[in-house]
Amino acid sequence: MSAETYRDAWGIPHLRADSAAGLARAQGRVTARDRAWQLEVERHRAQGTSASFLGPEALSWDRLARRARLADTARRCFTALERQDPETAAWVRAYVDGVNEGLTTGEPAPEFARTGLAPGRWEPWTPLGVWLATHILFAGFPAKLWREHIAAHLGPEAVALFAADGPGTAGSNGWLVSGGRTTTGHALIAGDPHRFIEEPGVYQQIHLSCPEFDVVGLAVPGVPGIAHFGHTGTVAWAITNAMADYQDLYRERLRRTGAGVEALGPDGTWHRAARHTERIDVAGEETVEVEVIETGRGPVIAGGPEGLDDGTPAALSLRYPPRVTADLGFGALLPLLRARTVADVDRALDAWTEPVNVVQAADTGGGLLHRVAGRVPVRLEANGLRPVPAWEPGHEWTGWHTPPRAGLTDGVAVMANQRGPATPLGVEFAPPHRADRITALLAGRERWSASDMPRIHTDTHLASATPLLAHIKRLTTGTTPTTGTTPATGTTPTTQTTGTAPLTQTTGAAPGTAPLTPEAAALGARLLAWDRRMDADSTDAAAYAAVRAAVVRRLAAHPALAPAAVAPAYPEVLQPWLALVPRVAYALEHLLRADDLYGIDRAATVRAALEEVAADPPAGTWGDTHRLAPWRALPDATAPAKEPGLSGDHDCVLCTSPVPGLTDRAARGPAARYVWDLADRQNSRWVVPHGASGAPGSAHRRDQQALWLTGELVPVVTDFTRLTKESDD
């Protein structure tokens, strides 16, 4: 099989081969050459062996990967794929062959020498393992532990107050503009997936061409094809996280016997659980043993017969679709590449498993698609809210939901992880601010072009500032906002006011007789005059963020909430979901608007925060402290000494997420931006946070970052005559 590799001015690989299998091999090979270290880190994370060269910090992840049986599930899924879809299995094998070739023939990345690691051999199931490891926490099943934890401390009504109709751990913006609303008469699809910003990036810009198809898109390094964002010339598609709930946690009752471990089932009898021991090597430390147990519900990921590490009696098993069905949805990947119309994309996505996404697609014939894709089990509502008892009947999975579909409104469809078509499938969703803002911006003009889209990508208006500013207004002017309530139930609110709707804060003690200090009064007046834009060069945005952080810290430290800061002794990798300060930060709108917050004097809290910041105001702009914090498996001596400052905030369309109360730095943000033009694919545009290459010393390691920071996009090139040929295999 012959294959050719070309590059454009940004080092993006453009591959051409005489068959789909030959192209997959070329994709694997070029990915290994560009991102060898990244691929090996991901392979080891999928296997639960990353601590062997990354050290103790990676141990908690490795434990989870082993106990959740990620590698074993990937093997099972590939075995089933070989049986049910041999063409796709062969295509995946071809990709793996290319990876192995690239790892052995390319120049070794310096990280290998630093860690003493040698590139290993990929197995045919490894890409499936990489996909699983990338997405196992994507649906946020640990949030069920948080709901249980906060309800135990504050009562069931706290679940709604702290609902993630505020923040989630992952999300995206996506919007589809039909031809009737564009300057060309053909549809546009644009957006940006929000993930942890890693270096090298989690998305790989690539162009794949063979006699069967010619596709540009964003690939996941280590996985063949283009799953999430692609343009074939006649049809384009993109996804956002549907925020569906498709993973369950079960509380298990386990006991040891002479033969092993037994689990109490819903039929009231004890059943033999699968059990074995594995060893995890840890660089610089002793090898660690981990007990792997699997019940009829799924693998036990926390605790065991003896309970948690602190002796608390608990054992939690995880049930997730690929472990149940031995199907990871890879059967959708080749049909997506071959798609010519939205009907083709629609059929391909019927095979999708996880993560569960909302998909938007359009074709050159005017076809439009807006649907949910993925498998969500049918089971009791309680399963979605918290861990459920494995020994009680009724919590079994009884089938699969039919993925919902949706249409367009006024010629557009906007998804930003808010309540939408996936509402029946989820529990908590993102607040409506990003979606409402995108909708309002799109309504502001009748016709849109591809070149107009960056103004939406980079919008920094912060609607979620409303309730805090309302408290500040009351303190500085004595006025009282209009009122409403937050539901005092254990369920997630189904509606939520936006930044332009009437305020819904009703209580909080009167600010007291003593006036604000002149400095605090001046700060309050300044914030009330602020344009609510979280721009990197804004001193007002910095001042608002400082007051917000002070409010968050004070609320979290209040005796009514502080006990919830002591989380159960679940594995370290799950602890971020149980951290109180981030939970307070991301639920701040609800906490400030609720009828009562466990007797906390919120007016006094905001007053103290305002005085605190007025006495020691931020010295600079929002971008001085709101800086990029990319994840790297190892420290990089070539990284900038000071990461760049960022515009945006968690609830801005430009979603660069700090953790108020802890840090202004942003570990999450747009992992890519794209505009797919159905009138002319070469009028499409894209950008990633760093560059196309992960190789240290490459000119394309960080050459897109300046554009990413300013919201500019790189042209999509598909004409091979405009590219530079690199190799001829």
N, C-alpha and C positions, 0 to 999 in steps of 0.2 A: 504494500500500500504506500503510495507516494503522498507526501504532505509538504506544504510550504508554509513558512512563518514570515510574516511581514510585521512592520511596526509603523505607527504614525509618529507625529512630532512629540507626542506625550509618552512614547514607549509602550502604548497599549498593544497587546498582541492581536494580530489578525491572521487567522489560520485558514488554509485552504487544502482540501484533501479530496481524493476521488471516491470516498465512501464515508458513511456515518461512523463506522468503526475506526477507520483511519483518522478521522477528525478527532474522535474521542482520545485516541492514543496521542495525537499531537497536542490536544488540550492538556492532558496529563503531563506530558513532557515539558511543555513551556511553563506550566504552573510550577513544576518542581524546580525548574531552572531559575524562575523569578522569585520563588517563595519557598525554598527548600526548608529553611528553619521553621517557618510558619506551619508548613505541612507536617513536619515531624512533631512539633508541639501538639497539633491537633490529633495526630494519630495516637500519641501517648495519652492525651486526655481521654480519648475514646476508650482506650484500653485500661485506664486507671493506673498508668505507670509513669506519670509525669513527675512525681516526687523523686524518682530515681536520678534525675539530673537538675530539677528545679529546687529541690530541697523541701524542708518541712512545711513551707507555706502552701505547697501544692497537695499536702497529704489529705486534707479534709475533702478536697475535690476527688482525689483518687479513691477514697473510701466510698464516697457516694457513687462513683462510676462502677465500682466493683459490686456494691450492695444492690444497686439498681439494675445490675446485669446488662449494662449497655452493650458491651462487646458480644455477649451471648445473644442478645436480642438482634443485633446487627447480623450475626451469623445465621440465625433462624430466618430472618427476613430475606437474606440473600439466597439461602437454600430454597425458600418458597418461590422467590423470583425466578430462579433457574427452572423450576418445575412449571410455573404458570406463564412465564414470559421470557423464554430463552433468548429472544432477540435483545431485549433490554439487558439481561444478565451478561450476554456477550459484549455488549456495548460498554457496560461498566467494567468488565474485565479488560477491555482495550484501554480504557482510561487508566486503570491501575498499572497496566504494562508500561504506559507512557510515563507515569509517575516514577516507577522503579528505574526506568531508563534515564530519566532526567536527574534523579538523585545520584546515580552512579557516574554520569558523564559530565555533569555540570561542575563548576568550581565550588568547593565546599564553602558554605557560609562561615564566617569567623565564630559565630556562636557555638558551632560544633566543637571547635578547639577549646573554647572557654569552658565548656561543660564536660569535656571528655566524651561527648556523645558522638556516635557514628550514625549516619543515615541508615535506618532499618528498612526492612522489606514490607511493602504494602501487600495485604491480602485482598482478594476480590471483594470481601465484605467491608473493608476499611472505609470506603466512602460512605456507606450506610451508618457506620459507627460515628464518623465525623458529623454527619447530619443529626444523629441522635444526641450526641454530646453538645452540639451547638444549640439545640432547641429543647432539651429536657426540662430546663427551668423557665422556658419562654412563656408558658401558660401560668406561671406563678403559683403552683400548687402550695408552696409554703405560706401563702396568704391565709390558707385555712387554719394554719397554726396560730397566726396572728389573731384571727377572729375569735378563736377559742380562748386565747390568752387574754385579750382585752375584755371579752365578755366575763371571764372569771373574775377580773379585778373590778370592773365597773358596771357589770350587768349587760343584758342583751341589747339595750338601746345604744350602747357604745359602738356596736358593729356598724350602724348606719353613720354615726358621727365620724368614724375613722375610715369610712369607705373610700376606696380608690376611685370613686367618681371625683377624683383628684388624680393622683399620679399612679402610673404603673411602672414596671421595670423595663418595659419595652413598648414601642409604639411606632407610629408613622403618620405622615400626612400623605394624602393622595386625592387628586381631583381629576375628573373626566369632564371635558368641555366638548359638547357635541358640535357637529359641523355648522349648525345653525347659529352658533355663538362664536365662530372663529372668522378670521379674515380670509381664510382660504376655502371655507366651506367643507373642510375635513376636520375630523376630531383631533383634539390634543389630550394627552394624558401626562400629568406631571405630579411630582411629589418628592418625598425624601423619607427613607426608613430611618427611624431613630433606634440606635443600638449603642452599646458601649463602644467608644471610639478606641480601636486597637491599631497598633502599628506593628506589622503591615495591616491593612484594612480588612474588614470582614467581607467586603465585596470586591470582586475582580472585574474590571472592565474588559470585555473580550468580544471578538467577532469570529463567528464560526461559519464556514462556507464549504459546502460540498454539493454535488448534483441534486441532492434531495432538498436542501434548505440553505438559506443564507440568513443568519440571525446575529444581531448585536444585542448585548445585554450585560447584566451584572450577575456574575457567577459567584458561587460560594467556593473558595479555594478548598480543594480536596473532594469536590463533588462534580461529576460530569454534567455538561449541558448548562442551561440557563433556566433556573426554576422560577425566580420571583419577579424579575423585571426584564422584559425582552421585546424586540421589534423585528419581525420577519420581513418587513417591507410592505406587506399587505395587511398585517394585523399586529397590534401591540397590546401588551398586558402589563399590569402592575398590581401590587398587593399592599394591604395594610393589615396589621394584626387585628383579628376580629374580636379579641378579648373574650373568646369563648372559654368555657370551663370543660375540659375533657380529660382531666386526670383526677383520680380520687385517692384520698388517704383513708386507710382503715386502721382503727385501733385493734390490735391483736392481743389475744390472751395466749401466751406460749408457755410450755412447760418442757422440761428436759425429762427424757426417759433413758432407759438403758440402751435403746436403739437410736437415740438422736433427739429430735425436737418435734413436739406436736403442737398444733394450733386448734383452738376451739372454733368450730364452724357454725354457720347459721342454723344447722339442723340440731344443734345442741350436743354434738359428739366431737371427740377429739380426732384430728386427722394428722397423719404423718406429714411433716413439712420437709421439703428438700433442704439439705444442709451440707456445707463443706467449708473448709478454711482455705484462705488465700494469703499470700505473703506480699507485702508492698515494700519494695526497696526505697530507702530515703537517703538522699545524698547527705553525707556528713553525720548520719545518725544510724541507730540500730534498725534492722528490718522489723516491720510491724505486721502482726497477724490480724486479719479481719475475718470475722465469721459471716458467711453468706447464707442467708435463710430465705426460703421462698414458700409462702403459703398458697392456698387456693385463690387468694385475692391478688397476690403479686409479691415482688421482692420486699423484704423488710429493710427499710432504708435508715431507720433510727431505732435505738433501743434493742431489746431482745428479751430472752427469758429472765434475765436479771435486771431489766429496766434500762434507764438512761445512765450516762456516766456518773451522775451524782446519786445514783441509787433510786431515783424516782421510778416507780413501776410503770413502764410504758414500752410499747413496741408499735411501730408504724409501718404498714406496708403500702406500697405505691402501685396503683393499677393505672396503666397507660396503654393506649390503643395498640401500638406496634407489638407490645409484649403479649397482648391478648390475641391478635390476629395474624402475627408474623407478616405484616404488610406495612411497609414504610411509605408507600405511595410513589416509589420510583417508577412505576409503570406510567406515570403521567409525563415523565421528562422527555422522552423521544417524541410522543405526540405533540407536545408543546412546540418543539423545534420544527416540526413538520406542519404546524398550523398555518392556514391561509386565511381563515375567517374567524369571527367570534364564535361561530358554531363549532369550529374545530377546537378552539380553546376551551369552550364549554364542555365538550365531550372529554377532552383530556383531563380536565379538573374533576370529573366524576371519580377519577382514581386517586385523587389527592387524599392524604391522611393527616399529616401534621407538619408544621403548626397550622391551626385553623385560621384561615385568612379571609378577608373581604377582597375580592378580585374585581378590578375594573379593566375592561378591554374594549377596543374599537378596531374596525377594519376600514379599508379604503372604499368598500361598498356601502358605507353608512351604518353597518351593524354595530350595536352597542351591547355591552354586557356588564352587569353589576350584580354580583352574587357572592355568597359565602361558599368556601371550598374547604373540605376536611371532615373528619369523623368526630362526632360528638355523641357519646353514649346516652341512651335513655335510661334514667334512674330517678330515684327520689330527689326532691329538691334539697333535702338535708345533705346529700352527698356533696353538693356544690358549695355548701356553706362552711363546713368544718369536718374534721375527721369523724368517721362514723364507726360504730362498733361492729366488728367483723362477725361477732357471735350472735347478732340479732338478724332475723330474716327481714327481707324487704330492701336491702341495700345493693342487691345484685344489679348488673347491667342487663337490660332486657331488649336491646336492639340499638339502632342508630337513628339519630334525627335526620330528616331530609333537609339538606342545606337550604336556607332561605334565599330568596331573590328579591331584588329591589329595582326600581326604575330611576329616572332622572326627574329633577324639579327645575323648571325654567331652563332646561337644556344643560344642566350640570348635575354631577353627582360628587359629593364631598364626603370623604371618610378620614377621620382623625382619631380613631379608636373610641369614639363616642357611641352612645346608644344609637343603633341603626338596625340594619337587617339582621345582625347577630344577637339582638337583645334577648330573644327567647333562649339562647344557648349559653348565656353568661350570667355572672353575678355582679361583678364590678367592671365599670368602664371608665374611660378617661372623661374628664369634665368637657363640656361642650365648647369651651373657649376657642380652641384652635379651629374646630369645624365651623363654628359660627363666624369667626373672623375671616376664614377663607371664603365662606359663602358670601359674606358682605363685600369682600373685595371683588369677587367675581361679578357680583350684581352691580358694581360701580361703573361698568362699561359694557357696551352691547357686544363688541367683537374683541376677541383676543388672538394674539399671535404667539408663536413659540418664544420670541424674544421678549415678550412681556412677562413671562412666568417668574423670572428671578425676583421681581418685586413682591410676589406672593411668598416665595421661598424665604425671603429675608425680612418679613414683617415682624416687628418687635413690640407691638401693642400688647400690654399685659392687662387683660380684663379681670383676672383674678385678684388684682390689687384692690378692688372695690370695697370689700368688707373692712379691711384694715384702714383704708382711707376714710371710711365712714366713721369709725371710732375716733380717728384723729380729728375729723371735722367736728365731732361732738365735743371733744376736749378743747378745741381751739375756738369754737364759735358758740357752743351751748345748744346747737340744734340737734334734733332727734331724727334719725332716718325713718322712712316708712318701714312697715314691719311684715313679718311672715314667720314661718316656722320651719324647723328641720324635723323630719319624722322621728318620733321617739319610739322606734321599733327596732327589732333585730334584723330587719331587711334593708337592702340597699335602696336609697331613694330612686324613684323612677323618673323624676324630673329635677331640674336644677336651674336656678336663675343664672343668667349670664351677667357679664360686666355692664351691660346697658339696660338691664331690667331693674325694677324697683329693688331696693336693698331689703334684705330679710333678716336684719339684726334687730332684736327687740329689747334685749336686756343688758345688764352690766350695771354695776353700781354707779351712782353719780360720781363725777370726777372729784368731788370734794370742794371744800371752800377755798383752799389755797390755790391761787392762780398758777399756771405754768410759769416756769422761769422765762425770762425774755428770750434766752437761747432756744429753749424748747418750743416756745410759741412761734419763733421765727422759723424753726425747722418745720413745724406743723404747717405753717402757711406756705412754705416753699413746696412741701410735698403735695398740698392741695392744688397748687398751680402747675404741678408737673404734668407733662403730656402723656404719662404712663407708657413711655417707650423705653425698653431696656436696651439702650444703645451703648456700645462699648465706651464711647467718649462722653457719656452722660454722668455728671456728678450727682444729679438728682436721682438717677437710677441707683447709684451707689448708696445714697442716703436712704432711699426706700428699702433696699436690700438689707442695710444695717439695722434699721428699725424692725423689719420683719424678722430677722434672725434673733434679735433681742427678745421679741415677743415669743417666738418659738421656744427659746431656751427657758424663759420664765414660766411659760405654761407647763413645759415638760418637768420643771423642777418643783411645781406646786405639789403640796402633799396629797392632793386628790388624784394626781396622775403619776407622780414619781414612783410609787410601788410597781407600776407596770414596766418600769425600766429593767427590772430583774426578770430576764427571760428564762424559760425552761432550758434545760441542758441538752437541747437538740444539737446536732452536728454543726460545727462552725460554718459550713457552707450555707446553712439555712438561716443563720442568725441575722443577716441583713433585713430579712422580712419581719423580724421581731424587734427591731431597734425602735425605741420610743421616739427619740428626737426626730428622725426622718418621718415617722408616722404623724407626729404633730405638725411638722412642716407641711406635709402634703395634704393634710386635712384641715389646714388653717381656716379656709373659707367656712367649712361646716362648724368648726369650733367657735368661730367668732359670731356666727349667725344663729346658733342654737338658742332655744328659749331659755335653757339653763345649762350651765356647764359645771355640774357637781359643786355648785356654790362658789366657783372661782369668780372673783371680781375682775372681769376682763377689761373694764375701763381703767381700773388701777394698774393692771398689767401693761396695757398699751401706754398709759401715762408714764410708768417707770421706764419702759423701753425708750420712749421718746426723750425723756430726760437723760437717760444713759448715753444715747447716741449724740444728743446735743452737747453733752459735756466732753465727749471724745469723738468728734465726727470723722468719717472716712477722709483720708488725706487726698484721695484722687478720684478717678473715674471708676465706673462699673467694670470696665475692661482691665483695670489694674489688679483686681482680685478675682474676677470671673475669667479664669484662664483654663485653657484646655488641659485635661489630665488624661492623656491616652494610656491604655494598658499595654505594657510590653512584658513579655515573658521574662526577659532579662533587662537590666539597665543598659542603655545604649549610649556609649561615649560620644556618638555623633549627634545625639539629640540636642536641640537648643537648650542652653542653660536656663532660659526662661521661656516657658511655653506661651504661645500668643494669647492675647486677650480676646474675649468673645462678646459679641452682642447676643441678645436673646435671653430666654429664661424658660422654665419648665412649661408654662402655659402659653408661651408665645408660639406663633407659627414657626418662628426660628427657635426651635426647641433645643436649647442647650441647657442641660439640667444641673443646677447646683443642688446642694442639700442644705437648705436654710437651717441655721442653728448649728451646723457642723462645719461646712465649708462652702465658699463661693465657687470653688473649682468645679469644672464640669467634666465628668467621666463619660456622660452620655450626650448624644447629639446626632445630627444628620450623618449617617454612615455613608451616604451618597446622596446626590441630587440628580434628577433626570427630567427631561422633557421629551416625550415621544410625539413626533409630528407625523400624522397619517397622510398629509398632503405630499410630503417629501421627507423620506427617512434621513437624508443627509442634512436636513434642517433641524434635526434633533440635536440635543445637547445633554451633557452629563458632567459630573465632577465627583471626586472622592476626596476625603480629608487630607490625604498625604500624596500618594502617587501610585503608578501602576506597578512598580517594582518593590519587592521587599528586600532586595539585595543591598547590603551596606556598600556605600560608595557609588551606587548607581545614580546617574543624573536624574532618574525618574523616581527616586525614593520619596521625595517630598515636593516635586515641582508643581503639583496642583494645589498645594496648601494655600498659597497666596490668593488664588482664585476662589477657593472654598471659603476663605475667611470673608471675602468681599461679596460673595454671592454670584460671582461670574461662573460661566459654564464652558466646558471644552467642546468643540465641535465633534459630532459623530461622523466619522469618515468610513464609508463602505466601498469606495471605488479603489480597487487594488492598484490602479495605475498611479494613484496619488500616495502610495505607501512605499516604504523601503523594504526590500526583500532582505531577510536576515539569514535564512538557511534554506537548503533544499535537501530534504531527507528522502 
